[in-house]
Structures are given as C-alpha cells and as structure tokens.
C-alpha cells in the first residue's frame, strides 16, 4: 500500500513538473517571438501592398509611401483611450524629430471602416499633427491590410441594447523601412526616448540606403 502511495505521489510530481516545464517553455517561446518581431527578425512576413483611401478622399496604395520609412498605427476614431493616447505620443515624437520627421510617413489606418467615414477620419487626424495621414477602406480592403500586417482587431459588442461596440486591436506602432520591409514596433506606452531613438534609427537606415545606391551608381 505504501509502495503504491509512493508511486502515485511520484507520478503526480512528475505530471506537475512536466506541466510547469511546458508552461515555462511556452512563455519563453512567446517572449522570444515578440522580441524577434519587434527587432524585425521574425520569419513571419509582416507588411505588403494595400489599396485604401486617405482622409482627403484620394485613393492610395503602399507605393505612395514607399519612398520613405513609415510608422503605421491601426486603430479607430471611436477608441476611448488607447488610440488618442498613442497618437498624442506620436505627436510628441514628431515634435522631437523636428525637420527629420519629414523624412518619414506617419499613417493611421482604421480597423472600423463602418463608423470611420472619410469625414470622421479627416476631423480625427487633423486634431493631432499635420503630417499624419488617415487611411480607410471597404471592409474587404480593411481585412486585407489587417491580415497583411498581422494585426489583431475584433469587434466587442456593448452589453447594452443600443448596438454600440468597441474594437479590441493591436496597440503597437508598426515601423516599416523604406521600400516596405518590416523593421519592428513601438509598444503601447513605450518610453518617449526609446520610441524617438527607434524612429531616428529608421531614418538613418534610409539615408544609408541612399548613400549606398549613390556609391554604386
């Protein structure tokens, strides 16, 4: 009986140890993937072409922005806190960059085109800084760009009966190199100096690219 009890205890201990080991491994693997994604080292393709309309009504594709590095934020105008906070922080980044900010494109893409009309997008982006460009599309176009950039976006219905809802969505800013290669992200709430440093590095890499092309030409 004692031998059986010891055997059962040993098996339970082994199961718990294996379970904890799996949880630790899963956590480590997830953290490693996040770090690689932020550093632009992930094998997952992030980014690609899109067909949308800017906040002035002009049809655009990625080619219209490919001449400069780009900072892209996915959100929506009805967002109660995360979006206005991030775009306010982006405004401070642009102010910190000064003239160098003109060497980048700053883009806000709505994940809620049903409510974010062209007029709403225009009013919203104009509340932040002049260089910010708002983009929207049909539901199909929006789903395509969300998929291309591996963005999470989900409608969450309000518990009331008025049909209102919010959008859960990725809160990071996507950084794209000149030409469309994914560079990394600026996390929600990231330190101001860290965010500006990433933008400066992105601008510097684009300038080095031009210098390299000139030297080979």
C-alpha positions as CSV (number, residue, x, y, z in Angstrom):
1,X,0.0,0.0,0.0
2,X,2.8,2.4,0.9
3,X,4.6,1.5,-2.3
4,X,1.5,2.3,-4.3
5,X,1.1,5.6,-2.5
6,X,4.7,6.5,-3.2
7,X,4.3,5.5,-6.9
8,X,1.1,7.7,-7.2
9,X,2.9,10.6,-5.4
10,X,5.9,10.3,-7.7
11,X,3.6,10.2,-10.8
12,X,1.7,13.3,-9.7
13,X,5.0,15.1,-9.0
14,X,6.2,14.1,-12.5
15,X,3.0,15.4,-14.1
16,X,3.2,18.7,-12.3
17,X,6.9,19.1,-13.2
18,X,6.1,18.4,-16.9
19,X,3.2,20.8,-16.8
20,X,5.3,23.6,-15.3
21,X,8.1,22.9,-17.8
22,X,5.7,23.2,-20.7
23,X,4.3,26.5,-19.3
24,X,7.8,27.9,-18.9
25,X,8.8,26.8,-22.4
26,X,5.6,28.3,-23.9
27,X,6.2,31.6,-22.1
28,X,9.8,31.7,-23.2
29,X,9.0,30.9,-26.8
30,X,6.3,33.5,-26.9
31,X,8.6,36.2,-25.4
32,X,11.3,35.3,-27.8
33,X,8.9,35.6,-30.7
34,X,7.8,39.0,-29.5
35,X,11.4,40.2,-29.2
36,X,12.2,38.9,-32.7
37,X,9.1,40.6,-34.1
38,X,10.0,43.9,-32.5
39,X,13.6,43.6,-33.9
40,X,12.4,42.7,-37.4
41,X,13.9,39.2,-37.1
42,X,10.8,37.1,-37.3
43,X,10.3,34.7,-40.3
44,X,6.6,35.8,-40.5
45,X,6.0,38.2,-43.3
46,X,4.6,41.4,-42.0
47,X,3.5,44.1,-44.4
48,X,2.6,44.3,-48.0
49,X,0.7,46.4,-50.6
50,X,-2.7,47.8,-49.9
51,X,-5.4,49.8,-51.6
52,X,-7.1,52.3,-49.4
53,X,-8.4,55.9,-49.4
54,X,-6.8,58.7,-47.5
55,X,-8.7,61.2,-45.3
56,X,-9.0,63.7,-48.2
57,X,-10.6,61.1,-50.4
58,X,-7.6,60.2,-52.5
59,X,-7.1,56.5,-53.4
60,X,-3.7,55.3,-52.3
61,X,-1.5,52.2,-52.3
62,X,1.7,51.3,-50.4
63,X,3.6,52.7,-53.4
64,X,2.5,56.2,-52.5
65,X,4.5,55.8,-49.2
66,X,7.4,53.6,-50.3
67,X,9.9,56.4,-50.8
68,X,10.3,56.9,-47.1
69,X,10.2,54.8,-43.9
70,X,6.8,54.6,-42.3
71,X,5.2,54.4,-38.9
72,X,1.7,52.8,-39.1
73,X,-0.8,52.7,-36.3
74,X,-4.0,50.7,-36.6
75,X,-7.0,52.0,-34.5
76,X,-10.3,53.7,-34.8
77,X,-11.8,57.2,-34.2
78,X,-14.3,56.0,-31.6
79,X,-11.4,54.5,-29.5
80,X,-11.9,55.8,-25.9
81,X,-8.3,55.9,-24.7
82,X,-5.5,53.8,-26.4
83,X,-5.7,55.4,-29.8
84,X,-5.8,59.1,-28.7
85,X,-3.0,58.3,-26.2
86,X,-0.8,56.7,-28.9
87,X,-1.4,59.4,-31.5
88,X,-0.8,62.1,-28.9
89,X,2.5,60.4,-28.1
90,X,3.2,60.2,-31.8
91,X,2.7,64.0,-32.0
92,X,5.4,64.4,-29.4
93,X,7.7,62.1,-31.3
94,X,7.2,64.2,-34.4
95,X,7.9,67.4,-32.5
96,X,11.1,65.8,-31.1
97,X,12.3,64.8,-34.5
98,X,11.9,68.3,-35.9
99,X,12.8,68.6,-39.6
100,X,13.8,64.9,-39.6
101,X,10.1,64.0,-39.2
102,X,9.6,65.0,-42.9
103,X,11.8,62.1,-43.8
104,X,9.1,59.6,-42.6
105,X,5.5,58.9,-43.3
106,X,3.1,58.7,-40.3
107,X,-0.1,56.8,-41.1
108,X,-3.2,55.9,-39.1
109,X,-5.3,53.1,-40.5
110,X,-8.8,52.5,-39.2
111,X,-9.9,49.0,-38.3
112,X,-13.5,50.2,-38.1
113,X,-14.5,51.5,-41.5
114,X,-18.2,51.0,-40.8
115,X,-18.2,54.0,-38.5
116,X,-15.0,55.8,-39.6
117,X,-16.2,57.7,-42.6
118,X,-13.8,59.9,-44.7
119,X,-15.1,62.9,-42.9
120,X,-14.6,61.4,-39.5
121,X,-11.1,60.4,-40.4
122,X,-10.3,63.9,-41.6
123,X,-11.6,65.5,-38.4
124,X,-9.7,63.0,-36.3
125,X,-6.3,63.1,-37.8
126,X,-6.4,66.9,-38.1
127,X,-6.7,67.0,-34.3
128,X,-3.1,65.7,-33.9
129,X,-0.4,66.8,-36.4
130,X,-0.4,68.0,-40.0
131,X,1.8,65.2,-41.2
132,X,-0.5,62.4,-40.0
133,X,-2.4,60.6,-42.8
134,X,-5.6,58.8,-42.1
135,X,-6.5,55.7,-44.3
136,X,-9.7,53.8,-44.6
137,X,-11.2,51.2,-47.0
138,X,-14.1,48.9,-47.5
139,X,-14.5,46.1,-45.1
140,X,-12.7,43.8,-47.6
141,X,-9.8,46.2,-48.1
142,X,-9.5,46.7,-44.4
143,X,-9.5,43.0,-43.6
144,X,-6.8,42.6,-46.3
145,X,-4.4,45.1,-44.8
146,X,-5.1,43.8,-41.2
147,X,-4.1,40.4,-42.4
148,X,-1.0,41.6,-44.2
149,X,0.3,43.3,-41.2
150,X,-0.7,40.6,-38.7
151,X,-2.9,43.0,-36.8
152,X,-5.4,41.7,-34.2
153,X,-8.8,43.5,-34.5
154,X,-12.1,42.2,-33.1
155,X,-15.5,43.9,-32.5
156,X,-16.7,43.6,-29.0
157,X,-20.4,44.3,-28.6
158,X,-21.6,46.5,-25.8
159,X,-23.8,44.8,-23.2
160,X,-26.5,47.4,-23.7
161,X,-29.2,47.2,-26.3
162,X,-28.1,50.3,-28.3
163,X,-25.9,48.4,-30.7
164,X,-22.8,50.2,-29.6
165,X,-19.4,48.4,-29.7
166,X,-15.7,48.8,-29.2
167,X,-12.8,47.3,-31.1
168,X,-10.1,45.3,-29.4
169,X,-7.0,45.8,-31.5
170,X,-3.2,45.7,-31.6
171,X,-1.8,48.8,-29.9
172,X,1.7,48.8,-31.2
173,X,3.0,51.2,-33.9
174,X,4.5,49.3,-36.9
175,X,7.8,50.5,-38.3
176,X,8.5,49.9,-41.9
177,X,11.7,50.5,-43.7
178,X,11.9,52.4,-47.0
179,X,10.6,50.1,-49.6
180,X,8.2,48.2,-47.3
181,X,10.4,45.8,-45.1
182,X,9.2,45.4,-41.6
183,X,11.7,46.9,-39.1
184,X,10.0,46.5,-35.7
185,X,7.4,48.1,-33.4
186,X,7.0,50.8,-30.8
187,X,4.9,49.3,-28.0
188,X,2.0,51.0,-26.4
189,X,3.2,53.2,-23.6
190,X,6.9,52.8,-24.6
191,X,9.3,55.3,-23.1
192,X,9.4,58.5,-25.2
193,X,13.2,58.5,-25.7
194,X,13.2,54.8,-26.7
195,X,10.5,55.5,-29.3
196,X,12.3,58.5,-30.8
197,X,15.5,56.6,-30.9
198,X,13.8,53.8,-33.0
199,X,12.5,56.5,-35.4
200,X,15.9,58.1,-35.7
201,X,17.5,54.8,-36.4
202,X,14.8,54.1,-39.1
203,X,15.5,57.4,-40.7
204,X,19.3,56.9,-40.6
205,X,19.0,53.4,-42.2
206,X,17.0,55.0,-45.1
207,X,19.8,57.7,-45.6
208,X,22.4,55.0,-45.5
209,X,20.5,53.1,-48.2
210,X,20.6,56.2,-50.5
211,X,24.3,56.7,-49.8
212,X,24.9,53.1,-50.8
213,X,22.9,53.4,-54.0
214,X,24.8,56.6,-54.9
215,X,28.2,55.0,-54.4
216,X,27.3,52.0,-56.6
217,X,25.8,54.3,-59.3
